Each structure stands twice: as structure tokens, then as C-alpha cells.
């Protein structure tokens, strides 16, 4: 008989064992790399989502604070030039200027009222007057200011002498400051080059406080003011009306500490929006977790109700078949006993 020589399987196992181990090691390394890449991608996606949410919340918080600031804070300061004119509809032909100098000043800016309801304002009138003999001879003069609403009704009136200014005013006199003839001559000679070159002018600047704490009426807001100089001989280079808001409370903090107020306001809005977002996300997660449980409970209740219905149907069918069985098997038990 021919004897066939078969290779030894033990030698082949010894030869293939390193390759199997190396293959298993490569598989583990590949799985580990895949797991690390997947984990890194998940972390990156989570980081991008969190960063986007934080940026969105910050922008929303800043927008809310900015909207509150510009809607709550009134205009801090407002200035407008005052142009005077004389009435010329005189009855007497000998006099051309038959009225005091008048000025109609608009209290509107971009078709919106400058003054805010409930806010106190300090209204000043600045007069730039030449240092002339005529203005010195006038002495004290009166300035009258009347505010009118859109319908033409009178809102407020102020008739004040510049000698009766409050101590907070920068100038307490309506008349020009007194200078002797000798002093005026010396100052003129001293500043003669500046006067000739036009760098300096012989003038004085007066500030008259018209209203110390003017508060706007919400039912009849002021849209214009009429300023009248009660002297038809007053000489005026130019005039300017200044309105300064007098802030108190929260408006004082917002105006005088804008950076600190902005940081506190944005941080408060950010915390509130973050808490709202966290609660919404938790509610969403709880709703997602409860859905499978609710489905299982509903399925169990459905199975129980179905089994109950089948049992009731079986009982009713047995009761219905009982008289027929008795009729087929014989008489009832009472008849058998008898």
C-alpha cells in the first residue's frame, strides 16, 4: 500500500500564530483609532455647538441691553442756535422794529420731541453780546421764554431777570460787566494786535438759566419755544439754547458709569437666557426619555385590556353553551334526584 505523507498541522499553526496575533493587534489598534476619532469628532461638534450657543446668547444679551438703553435713556444734551427777528407789521410808519427781538426755536429732532416725559431738564440761554456803550447803557433786561405744544397751547412760561439768576448759573447778571474807561482803554491798547487780526473780539458771553428743573407734560408735550428779549435796543452777536438732562436713579448710573452698567446688564441678560435655555433643554430631554416609557405603559395597558376582553368573551361563550350540553346529556340534576 502507498503511504501518503501529510504535512504536520502543528508546524503550520506555529507559523500562522504570529500573523494572527499581529492581525488581532492591528484590529484593536484600528478600533482604538476609530473610537478616538469618533470621540474627538463628537467633542469637536459639542464644542462648536456650545461656542455657538454662548456667542448667540451674548449677542442676544447685548441686543436686549442696547434696546433697553436706547429706549430708556433720553437725550443727555441738546443745543440749537437761536435766531432773533423783529415784527414789521407796525401801525406807526416811523418805527421799523415795533416789537422786541423774538426767536422761534424748535424742540424737535428728526421729527421726534427732544424732551422726554418725566425727565427733569435744565434749560440755559447763552448770549454773545458786543461790549458796546449801547449794551452798557441798557443795564438789566428781561428774557421771557414760552413753550408751546403741537396744538399751539401754552405749556410753560419763564420771565426772569438775569440779576435774579440762581447760584448754580455760570453768570448771575444780565448786564455786561462794568469796566471803567481807563481800563477799557488799557485793555484795548494791550490786545490791539489781537483785535486787529480778529483773533479776539470785544464781546461778553452771558448765560441765563431759563428753567432749573423743567419737566415735560405727557399730555401736551412741547414742540417749540418762543424766546423774547424784552429790550429792543439790545445788541446780540449770536445766541445758543442749551438743554441738559438732570439724571437721577438708574439713569444716573447708566449715564455716568456706562461700561460698568453695560457689563452688569449684559451679564444679567446672559445668565437669565442661559438658565432659560438650560431649563428648556432639560424639559426636552425629559420629554424624550418619557416617550419610550409612556409607549411601554400604553402597550401594557393595551395588552391587559385585550386579554380582559378575550376572557370576558370566553366566559360568555361558556355560559351560552351550558344549557345546550345539559339538553344533550340528560335531564337536569333536580330531575335526576327526583
MIBAMAR-391179 format. One record per residue: z, x, y of N, C-alpha, C in turn. Coordinates in steps of 0.02 Angstrom, whole numbers, plus 50000, padded with zeros to 5 digits. Example, Ala and Ser with C-alpha at 12.3 -4.5 7.8 and 13.67 -1.06 7.14 Angstrom:
2
503905066049716503905061549775503905066049835/503545064249888503575068449947503945064550002/
//
This chain:
338
500005004349940500005000050000500005004450062/499605002250112499585005950175500215004550215/500505009750238501105009050280500905009850354/501025004650391500855004750463501445007150502/501315011950545501855014650588501895010750653/502445007150664502565003250726502975007350775/502825006850839503225010650888503935007950891/504375012350908505075010450913505195006850979/505465000750975505614996751036506164999751077/506615003351046507175006351083506935011451134/506425015251116506155020151163505835016751223/505465011251210505155007551266505675004551313/506215002051284506744999251328507055004651371/507135010551341507425015951381506955018051438/506305017651425505825019651476505775014351531/505795007651514505715002351563506345000651601/506905002951576507545001151609507585003551681/507395009751699507425011751769506975007651814/506385005651789505935001551829506234994751842/506554991951791506884985451801507444985751851/507834991051847508384991851895508114992751966/507584996751970507284997852036506984991352064/506664987452020506394981052042506944976252065/507494976052027508054971852047508344974152114/508384980752122508644983452186508184981652244/507534982252233507064980352285507114972852302/507204968752251507284961552263507894960052305/508454963552287509064962452327508984964852398/508644970652406508534973252474508094968452515/507574965852482507134961152517507494954752535/507904952252489508294946152505508774947452562/509084953452560509554955052614509194955552681/508594958752681508214959352743507994952452767/507754948252721507544941452740508134937552769/508714938152736509304934652760509514937252829/509474943952839509664946752904509174944452958/508524944452942508034942252991508134934953009/508244930852957508364923652970508984922553012/509514926252995510134925653034510034927953106/509654933453115509524935953182509114931053222/508604928053190508204923053224508614916953244/509064914753199509494909153216509944910853275/510234917053272510654919053328510254919453393/509644922053388509234922553449509064915653476/508884911153431508724904353454509344901053484/509924901853452510534899153480510694902153548/510604908853554510724912053619510264909453673/509624908653656509144906053706509324898953726/509524894853677509714887953692510334887753736/510834891853719511454891953759511314894553829/510914899853834510744902653900510354897553942/509884894153911509504889053948509954883353970/510424881353926510884875953945511334878054003/511574884254000512014886754054511634887154120/511014889754117510614890154179510464883254206/510294878554162510154871654184510774868554215/511354869654184511974866954212512134870054280/512014876654287512144879854351511674877154405/511034876354389510574873654438510764866454457/510954862554407511164855654421511784855454464/512274859854448512884860154488512744862254559/512314867254568512134869454635511754864054673/511314860454639510944855054672511414849454693/511884847654651512364842454669512794844554729/513014850854729513414853154786513004853354850/512374855754845511954855854904511804848854931/511694844154885511574837254907512194834454941/512784835754913513404833454944513504836755012/513364843155017513484846855080513034844155136/512384843355122511934841255174511994833855190/512274829955145512384822855161513054821655194/513544826055182514214825055209514324828855274/514024834755280514134838855340513664836755396/513934835055455513494833455511513244839755545/512844838855596512584844455635513154847655674/513234854255665513804857655696513704858455772/513114860055793512984861155865512284858855881/512214856355942511564853855965511524855256040/510944857656061510834858956131510134856656150/510074854356211509424851956236509404853056311/508824854756337508774855656410508814848856446/509074849256506509164843256548508704844056608/508254839356616507774839456671507934833556718/508074835256780508274830156830507664827856869/507724821756894507194818856936507524814156986/507144812557038507364807957090506954801557085/507264796057101506904789757107506524789757173/505914787557168505484787557228505314780557253/505564775357220505424768457243505934766657298/505864769957354506344769057408506114763457455/506594759857483506434754757533506294757957601/506634763557614506544766857678506004772257671/505474771957711504944776957705505144783757732/505704784057769505904790557797506224795157746/506484792357691506814796357640506394796257577/506234802357553505834802757492506274802057430/506844805557429507304805157372507854800157390/507814794257362508284788957379508824788057326/508914792857282509414792257230509694799157215/510214799357175510504805657153510064808557098/510124814957085509744817857029509944814656963/509444812256927509544808956863509204812956808/509464812156747509154815256688509264810656629/508734809356594508754805156533508674809756473/509214810656436509244815456381509234811556315/508794813356271508754810156205509264813256158/509614808956121510094811056071509814810056000/509164810855994508824810155930508504816855913/508484818255848508154824355824507784822555760/507124823455762506694821555706506774814155688/506814810055741506894802755734507544800855699/508044805255702508704803855673509234805155726/509764801155727510304802355776510634809155766/510794812355821511124818855818511864817955800/512164812655826512874811455816512994807655750/513534809355716513714806355652514314801655662/514304796155626514844791255632515514794455609/516034793155648516694795455629516834802655644/516374806355673516464813455688516604814255763/517104818355778517274819655848516834825355875/516604824555937516164829455968516434831256037/516284837456056516434839956123515764840956159/515664837356214515034837456250515124841156316/514724846256326514754850556385514084850356422/514124850956487513534851556529513574858256566/513054862256556513024868756588512524868456646/512754870456704512344870356765512244877456789/511624879256800511454885756830511234884456902/511654886356949511544884657019511484890957061/511044890857111510984896757155511604897457200/511764903557214512344905057257512124904657330/511994898557351511714897457418512234894257464/512084894357529512534891257577512554883657568/512014880657547511994873357538512474871257482/512454874757426512914873057371513634874457390/513754879657430514444880957453514684875557501/514224872957541514424867757589514544861057555/514234859957498514334853557463515054852757441/515344858157417516034857857393516054854657324/516534850157314516614846957249516134841057242/515824840657184515374834957171515544832157102/515324826057092515474822357030514864822356985/515004822056919514474821556869514644815456826/514174810856821514284804756782513794804656723/514054803256665513654802956604513764796256570/513214793056552513244786556519512814786856456/513094784756400512734784556336512504777456323/511894776856297511594770356284511384770056211/511414763956184511204762756115510454761356113/510204759956053509484758756045509274752356081/509714747456084509544741356117509614741556193/509854747156220509934747856292510634746356316/511094744756270511784743456290512164749756305/512644749156353513044754956371513584756156319/513614762256293514094763956241514714767256270/514624772356311515184775956341514974778656408/515464779756451515334782356518515864787456535/515654792556572516104797756593515944799556665/516424798756709516354800856779516914805756791/516744812056799517254817256800517104822156857/517624824056890517564829256940517674836056908/517304840856928517384847356897518034850756916/518374848456969519034850956984519554848256935/519384842756899519854839456855519704841056782/519404846756770519244848556702519874850156662/519824849256596520384850856553520464858456548/521054860856528521154868056522520704871356470/520444867456422520024870456370519324872056396/519144869656454518474870956481518444878056507/517814880856503517724887656525517714888256601/517554882856634517554882856708517924876656731/518394877456778518814871856800518624869256868/518084871756895517884869656962517164867456961/517024862457002516334860257011516004863857068/516394866657111516124870157168516014877557151/515574880657185515444887657173516044891757193/516124897357161516684901757176516604904657247/517154904957280517134907157350517054914657354/516614916657400516524923757418516464924257493/516824928957521516784929957594516114932957612/515954932557675515314935257698515274942757688/515834946157700515834953357690515734955157617/516074951557572515994952957501515284951457477/514994946157502514304944457483513824949757508/513954952257568513514957457595513564963857554/514174965857537514274971957498513954971257429/514064965557395513774964557329513014964357332/512744961557386512014961357393511744968357401/512064972457442511834979357451511934983457387/512474982157351512604985957290512104984357235/511934977957227511474975957174510764974757201/510614977857259509964976857289509384978957243/509414984757209508854986457163508774981357107/509334978957080509294973957026509014967357053/509214965457114508944959357143508194959857157/507984965657180507274966557196506854966757133/507124969557078506744969957016506764963456976/507204958956994507254952556959507694952656897/508054958156886508504958556828509114954156839/509364953856899509954949956915509754945056970/510054938956967509934933857017510594931857049/510534929557110511124927157145511244919757125/511614918957073511734912357046512424912157014/512654906156999513284905056964513164899756910/513524900456856513464895856799514104891856793/514034885256793514614880756788514564877056722/515134875956691515184871956629515664866256642/515424860156633515814854156645515894850556579/516504849056560516644845556498516584838056512/516074834956482515964827856493516404823556448/516434825356383516844821756335517224826856293/517874825956289518274830656249518234829056175/518314822656157518274820456087517884813956085/517234814656086516804808756085516664806856012/516804800555995516694797955927516154792555929/515674793255885515114788655884515334781755857/515064776655888515184769755866514694768055810/514934766255750514464764855695514034758655706/514274753955748513904747755758513384748355814/513474753055860512984754155914512934761655926/512564765155885512514772455893512134774255957/512314779855985511994782256047511334785656030/510824783956068510164787056059509944790856121/510264789556178510084793256238510684793356286/510674798256330511204798956380510884799956448/511154796756497510924797356566511454801256605/511234806956632511674811456670511474811056743/511974809956785511834809056857512294813656896/512004817756940512374822056986512474818157051/513104816657066513254812357123513254816257188/512704819657199512594823157262511844824557267/511524821757317510804822757324510614829257359/511114833357375510974839857407511114845657360/511324844257299511474849757252510834853157231/510854859757230510284863857210510424866657140/509974865457094510084867357023509464871056998/509594876956970509044880656938508854877256871/509334876656828509214873756762509864870756737/509804866656685510384863356657510294862656581/510834862956546510824862656473511404858256449/511264854056400511784849756370511964852456302/512604853656291512854856356227513314851256194/513204850356129513624845856089513894849856031/514554850356027514884854155974515314849355933/515244849655867515654845455823516334848555813/516844844355815517524846655805517734844655734/517704849555687517824848055617518564848355601/518764843855555519444843655528519404842155453/519934843955417519974842255346519474846055304/519134842355260518654845455214518064848355252/517844845155304517284847755343517464854455376/518084855155396518304861555424518254867155373/518474865755311518434870755258517704872255240/517294867055235516594868155217516224872155270/516394871155333516034874655387516284881755398/516944882655396517234889155411517274893755351/517274891055291517284895155230516714892855184/516094894155203515534891455163515464894655095/515584901255090515504904555025516034902254975/516664902254997517204900054953517114892754934/516924888554982516814881554967516234880554918/515704884554926515144883954880515334886154810/515714891554804515934893754737516374888554703/516844885854741517284880754712516904874454694/516454872354737516074866254724515604867054664/515244872554660514784873754604515174874454539/515744878154542516154879054482516434872354457/516664868154503516924861654483516384857254451/515794857254482515244853454453515034856154385/515034862854379514834865954315515334864154260/515984864454275516484862654225516414855354205/516324850954253516264843854238515644842554195/515084845554213514464844454174514524847554105/514874853254099514954856454034515384852153988/515934849454014516354845053974515974838853953/515584836053998515174830253981514664831853928/514354837753932513864839753881514194840953814/514784844153813515134845453750515334838953716/515594834253755515794827853725515174824053699/514634824353734514024821053710513764824253646/513794830953643513574834453582514034832853523/514694832653535515164831053481515054823853457/514924819353502514794812453482514164812053441/513664815853459513034815953421513154818753351/513544824153346513684827053280514084822253237/514584818953266514974814153228514554808353205/514084806153247513634800753226513184802853170/512934809153171512504811553116512904812253052/513534814453056513934815152996514144808452967/514224803553008514444797052983513864793052952/513264794752969512704790952941512654791452865/512684797552834512674797652760513274794052729/513864795052758514444791552731514374783952736/514114781752793514014774552801513494771952753/512964776152741512454774152692512754773552622/513184778452604513504778152538513954772052532/514334770652585514774764852583514364758452578/513824758052616513404752152612513084751352543/512894757052512512604756752445513114754552394/513744757052400514274754952354514424747552361/514444745252424514574738152435514014733952407/513394736352413512824732652386512854732352310/513024738052278513084738152204513634733552181/514204733652215514764729352196514584722052203/514254720352257514064713352267513554711252215/513094715752197512594713952146512914712952078/513384717452060513734716651995514144710251993/514444708652051514834702352054514384696352044/513804696552074513344691052067513094690351994/512954696251962512744695951892513294693051847/513924695051860514474692351820514554684851828/514474682551890514524675351901513964671651866/513364674651866512804671451832512914671151757/513194676551727513344676551655513854671351637/514384670751677514904665851664514634658751668/514214657651717513934650851723513464649151665/513084654051642512634652851585513034651651521/513614655151511514024654051451514334647251451/514564645151509514854638451513514334633151499/513734634351521513214629351510512994629051437/513034634451400512824634651330513374632251282/514004631651302514564629751259514494622751230/514354617651266514284610851235513714610651186/513174614151198512624614051150512824617151085/513224622651087513464625851024513924621250986/514354617751021514804613150987514414607550953/513894605250986513504599850956513134602250894/512914608250892512544610850834513014612550776/513634614950790514094617150737514494611750708/514614606350739515034601050711515404597350764/515874593150743516234589150792516724593350828/516984590950883517494594750920518124595350879/518584599450906519204600950870519634594750864/519624590650911520044584450907519814580050851/519144579650839518904575450786519074578550719/519054585250713519224588550650519954587450631/520394587550680521104586550665521224579450641/520874574650674520954567650653520644566450585/
//
